[in-house]
């Protein structure tokens, strides 16, 4: 063990435990009853930790951090698995399930407040366990145990690069490690392919895509406003100028089948300008339908039964799942943008046709003074 200031660095095992769907229950309790519930859950964890040789270093209401000093060993591994099973069974008797992460490596322990009680636990193994918990699905234990007690891993990047984890449903977590049980589990996988320190890049990429799609949607809406203004202005002009001068007697079919270009150009122009206006309205029409009942779209959020239900569902998602939610929302956004640009192209094409025939009408000089 090495010391630095008031803290110490050593090898140890670390377990994160998170109560699943805690807010679904706690959100319906009074403050006193919630504090009583937290006290009961903490008591269950503390009793299991004492029995298995672990220490409850921190509690976070519905989350717990437990440590055991010493190099990784079979004894420490079995103690941690037994602890997790004890807590699982105790929580089940209270109607709760849980998820967790379990690993070992370098830990730094220091007073939480240099002048008061409490303990701060950090270091590579704590960071690694935290990242595992962030990735952990519901009712699952992510176990990342070093292959050797003499492992030389000394940084978070080393742990990510050298230690793989197993995803174990909580009901299948054994109380002791065995070769027979091991053969029935899925093979271990790497936490991250590259030794990066966060899940930032995928989420950053999804957010950048969202910004791009939003800018394209805003651009379409701005162009549609121009189409609406031009087509509406032209229609108002034609209605005010041409319609009052319209001579209904000119509607009869010319026996010589000669095309009356003045009248025809007026009709075609007003028809296309009207279509352009309607298509422009189709661009800025609000679209609230979505095929994905996710966590991002406001219509989906408001569809939850309560704010606590949404907060609980959001809090239970792992970082990769949140990235997937953001990507799915980008897909829905892109479909909205595609529809907007379809109507925008249509409105601009028919508006151009409308203005072309409006120029033809004006170029022909209109009808005689007794007509248009």
Secondary structure as GFF3:
##gff-version 3
##sequence-region A 1 372
A	DSSP	beta_strand	2	4	.	.	.	ID=ss1
A	DSSP	beta_strand	7	20	.	.	.	ID=ss2
A	DSSP	alpha_helix	22	26	.	.	.	ID=ss3
A	DSSP	alpha_helix	31	52	.	.	.	ID=ss4
A	DSSP	beta_strand	55	59	.	.	.	ID=ss5
A	DSSP	beta_strand	63	69	.	.	.	ID=ss6
A	DSSP	alpha_helix	74	92	.	.	.	ID=ss7
A	DSSP	beta_strand	97	111	.	.	.	ID=ss8
A	DSSP	beta_strand	119	122	.	.	.	ID=ss9
A	DSSP	alpha_helix	124	135	.	.	.	ID=ss10
A	DSSP	beta_strand	140	144	.	.	.	ID=ss11
A	DSSP	alpha_helix	156	162	.	.	.	ID=ss12
A	DSSP	beta_strand	164	169	.	.	.	ID=ss13
A	DSSP	three_ten_helix	170	172	.	.	.	ID=ss14
A	DSSP	alpha_helix	179	182	.	.	.	ID=ss15
A	DSSP	beta_strand	189	190	.	.	.	ID=ss16
A	DSSP	alpha_helix	200	241	.	.	.	ID=ss17
A	DSSP	three_ten_helix	243	245	.	.	.	ID=ss18
A	DSSP	three_ten_helix	248	251	.	.	.	ID=ss19
A	DSSP	alpha_helix	261	284	.	.	.	ID=ss20
A	DSSP	alpha_helix	298	302	.	.	.	ID=ss21
A	DSSP	alpha_helix	307	315	.	.	.	ID=ss22
A	DSSP	alpha_helix	319	363	.	.	.	ID=ss23
###
